[in-house]
């Protein structure tokens, strides 16, 4: 008889704790306030500037020094004035 009474007491304690935990969880869930996200309401639009008149790209390479002797080459020269090499 004592074992049966002890089993009832332990069973009652287990049921009490389960109900207490459920009630505590329900209180925590109802008191939780989900934070509201903050959004940026104004967005600055980028300002665009007109593109300046494009300069033509020259593909011709004009060296300023002779590749053979290292002498200075002036604008419009086709041969080196120092060694005579073709530019």
KOLTORSE-408447 format. One record per residue: residue in three letters; x, y, z of N, C-alpha, C, O in turn. Coordinates in steps of 0.1 Angstrom, whole numbers, padded with zeros to 4 digits, always signed. Each point is the difference from the previous one (the first is absolute). Last residue first. Layout:
<nodes>
ALAXYZXYZXYZXYZ;...
</nodes>
This chain:
<nodes>
UNK+0620+0544-0877-0009+0000+0013-0013-0007-0003-0008-0001+0009;UNK+0061-0004-0030-0014+0003-0003-0008-0001+0013+0001-0009+0008;UNK+0052+0023-0008-0009-0012+0000-0014+0005-0003-0004+0011+0004;UNK+0046+0016+0002-0006-0002-0014-0009-0012+0000-0005-0004-0011;UNK+0031+0027+0048+0006-0012-0006-0006-0004-0014+0005-0008-0007;UNK-0016+0050+0030+0013-0004+0007+0006-0012-0007+0012+0000-0004;UNK-0055+0020-0007+0010+0009-0004+0014-0004+0006+0010+0005-0005;UNK-0054-0037-0008+0008+0005+0011+0011+0009-0005+0007-0003-0009;UNK-0053-0004-0019+0013-0007+0003+0006+0007+0011-0002+0012+0003;UNK-0040+0002-0016-0001-0014-0004+0012-0008+0002+0000-0012+0000;UNK-0026+0060+0022+0012-0006-0006-0002-0015-0003-0008-0007+0007;UNK-0024+0039+0015+0000-0001-0015+0013-0006-0006+0000-0002-0012;UNK+0004+0021+0062-0013-0003-0007+0002+0000-0015+0005+0010-0005;UNK+0039-0022+0033-0010+0011-0001-0012-0004-0007-0001-0010-0007;UNK+0040-0018+0036-0007+0001-0013-0011+0011+0001-0008+0000+0009;UNK+0058-0017+0018-0013+0007+0000-0006+0001-0014+0007+0003-0009;UNK+0027-0044+0023+0000+0014-0003-0014+0006+0000-0010-0007-0002;UNK+0026-0040+0009-0005+0008+0011+0000+0015-0002-0002+0007+0009;UNK+0013-0047-0039+0011+0007+0007-0004+0008+0012+0008+0004+0008;UNK-0039-0034-0032+0013-0005-0003+0011+0006+0008+0008-0007+0006;UNK-0054+0020-0005+0001-0013+0006+0014-0006-0002+0004-0010+0006;UNK-0019+0063-0002+0003-0010-0010+0002-0013+0008+0007-0001+0010;UNK-0040+0039+0009+0015-0003-0001+0002-0012-0010-0009-0008-0001;UNK-0034+0025+0010+0007+0012+0002+0015-0001+0000+0008+0009-0001;UNK-0051-0038-0024+0010+0000+0010+0007+0014+0001+0001+0007-0010;UNK-0051-0022-0007+0011+0008-0004+0011+0000+0011-0003+0007+0010;UNK-0043-0037-0028+0010+0003+0011+0011+0007-0006+0007-0004-0010;UNK-0061-0001-0004+0013+0000-0005+0010+0004+0012-0002+0010+0007;UNK-0046-0010-0005+0005-0014+0001+0015+0000-0004+0007-0010+0002;UNK-0044+0048+0019+0010-0003-0011+0006-0013+0003+0004-0003+0011;UNK-0054+0026+0001+0012-0008+0005+0009-0003-0012-0003-0005-0010;UNK-0033+0047+0019+0003-0012-0008+0012-0006+0006+0010+0006+0004;UNK-0043+0021+0027+0011+0003-0009+0003-0013-0008+0000-0011+0006;UNK-0048+0029+0016+0011-0010+0001+0011+0004-0010-0003+0004-0012;UNK-0033+0028+0039+0003-0005-0013+0012-0009+0000+0011+0004+0005;UNK-0038-0003+0040+0007+0010-0008+0003-0006-0014+0000-0012-0002;UNK-0041-0003+0034+0013-0004-0003+0006+0011-0010-0006+0004-0009;UNK-0032+0005+0048+0002-0004-0014+0015-0003-0003+0009+0006+0006;UNK-0031-0016+0042+0006+0012-0007+0001-0004-0014+0004-0012-0003;UNK-0036-0005+0046+0008-0004-0011+0005+0013-0007-0008+0009-0002;UNK-0010-0027+0054-0001+0011-0011+0010-0004-0011+0012-0004+0003;UNK-0041-0028+0034+0013+0005-0005-0002+0011-0011-0009-0001-0008;UNK-0026-0008+0049+0003-0004-0014+0013+0005-0004+0003+0012+0002;UNK-0022-0024+0048+0005+0011-0009+0003-0006-0013+0007-0010-0001;UNK-0044-0004+0038+0012-0005-0007+0005+0010-0009-0008+0005-0009;UNK-0026-0013+0055+0005+0009-0011+0012-0006-0006+0010-0003+0007;UNK-0031-0020+0029-0011+0004-0009+0004+0009-0011-0006+0000-0011;UNK+0027-0042+0041+0003+0014-0004-0010+0004-0010-0002-0006-0010;UNK-0008-0029+0050+0004+0001-0014+0004+0015-0003-0006+0009+0006;UNK+0000-0047+0038+0000+0014-0005+0005+0000-0014+0010-0006-0003;UNK-0037-0033+0034+0011+0003-0008-0001+0015-0004-0011+0005-0002;UNK-0008-0027+0047-0005+0004-0013+0013+0004-0008+0008+0008+0005;UNK-0012-0045+0037+0004+0014-0004-0004+0003-0014+0000-0009-0009;UNK-0026-0023+0044+0009-0001-0011+0004+0014-0005-0008+0008-0002;UNK-0007-0027+0051-0004+0010-0010+0011-0001-0011+0011+0003+0002;UNK-0030-0035+0042+0010+0003-0010-0005+0010-0011-0011-0003-0006;UNK-0015-0017+0042+0007+0012+0004+0011+0004-0010+0005+0011+0001;UNK-0032-0051-0005-0009+0011-0001+0007+0013+0003-0004+0011-0004;UNK+0028-0052+0008-0004+0003-0014-0009+0012-0002+0001+0007-0009;UNK+0012-0021+0052+0012+0005-0007-0004+0003-0014+0005+0010-0006;UNK-0037-0031+0032+0002+0014+0005+0012+0006-0008-0001+0012-0003;UNK-0008-0057-0005-0011+0008-0005+0002+0015+0004-0002+0009-0008;UNK+0031-0041+0027+0003+0002-0015-0010+0009-0006+0003+0008-0009;UNK-0010-0021+0053+0011+0009+0000+0003+0003-0015+0003+0012-0004;UNK-0035-0044+0012-0005+0013+0004+0011+0011-0001-0003+0011-0005;UNK+0014-0057-0001-0008+0005-0011-0005+0014+0002-0001+0008-0009;UNK+0025-0029+0043+0009+0004-0011-0008+0005-0012+0004+0009-0006;UNK-0027-0025+0044+0007+0012+0003+0008+0005-0011+0001+0012-0004;UNK-0022-0054+0000-0010+0011-0001+0007+0013+0003-0003+0010-0007;UNK+0029-0048+0013-0003+0002-0014-0010+0011-0002+0002+0008-0009;UNK+0009-0020+0053+0011+0007-0006-0002+0002-0015+0003+0010-0006;UNK-0035-0034+0031+0000+0014+0005+0011+0007-0008-0002+0012-0004;UNK-0001-0058-0002-0011+0007-0007+0000+0015+0004-0002+0008-0009;UNK+0033-0036+0031+0003+0001-0014-0010+0008-0008+0003+0008-0008;UNK-0011-0018+0054+0010+0010-0002+0004+0002-0015+0002+0011-0004;UNK-0033-0044+0015-0006+0013+0002+0010+0011-0001-0002+0010-0006;UNK+0017-0055+0005-0008+0003-0012-0006+0014+0001-0001+0007-0010;UNK+0023-0023+0048+0010+0003-0011-0008+0003-0013+0004+0009-0007;UNK-0031-0023+0043+0007+0013+0003+0010+0004-0011-0001+0012-0005;UNK-0020-0054+0002-0010+0011-0003+0006+0013+0003-0002+0010-0007;UNK+0028-0048+0017-0001+0002-0014-0010+0011-0004+0002+0007-0010;UNK+0003-0020+0055+0012+0008-0005-0001+0002-0015+0004+0011-0005;UNK-0037-0037+0025-0002+0014+0004+0012+0008-0005-0002+0012-0004;UNK+0004-0058-0003-0011+0005-0008-0002+0015+0003-0002+0008-0009;UNK+0032-0033+0036+0005+0002-0013-0010+0006-0010+0004+0009-0007;UNK-0017-0021+0051+0009+0011+0000+0006+0003-0013+0002+0012-0004;UNK-0029-0050+0010-0008+0012+0000+0009+0013+0000-0004+0010-0006;
</nodes>
